[in-house]
Amino acid sequence: MKLLAKKPQKKGESNLADRRVERAAGPSDIRRQVNEAFDRLWQSLGKTGLAGAGPHLAWPAMDMTDESGAIVLRIDAPGLKSEDVSVEVTGHLLIIRGSRSEQHQEKKTGWYRHERATGSFYRTVPLPGYVDADKIEARYDRGVITVTIPKKAGEGPRKIPLAT
């Protein structure tokens, strides 16, 4: 496949297709075309909500709320079983993992159907220094993972006034 770039049009020159002159694409043209193609790919994946579509999207969806005395995470993970989900703390990171592997087979006279669906996710959440990582609780109920991260008593973020 040969990539071509349009020759820059001079002022007053007509833009008729039969008069168009093309030149071989240079490295900067190819780089621009590849970047544009990836930009279109990330945008289209973002519109369909597919997992891992780009740096600005994360899957599964997660809500984080700062409630009195705790930070609460709610992660959508429908269709999983509790044994398919893992929540762990490593240093100042909370790591949430899940995976699913399903198989379906049907055999009838004259045909055979076998389908497999697999998928996994991995979310990492940095923990602030004012939480008590030893008292984190997690539960899985009806497709939602809820992680409660208690704050240490009397600690938390503080506002720093700006000097003028």
Secondary structure, DSSP 8 states (H G I E B T S, - for coil): ---EEE----TT----GGG--EEE--HHHHHHHHHHHHHHHHHHHHHHT-TT--TT--SS-EEEEEETTEEEEEEE-TT--GGGEEEEEETTEEEEEEEEEEEEEEEETTEEEEEEEEEEEEEEEE--TTB-GGG-EEEEETTEEEEEEEB-TT----------
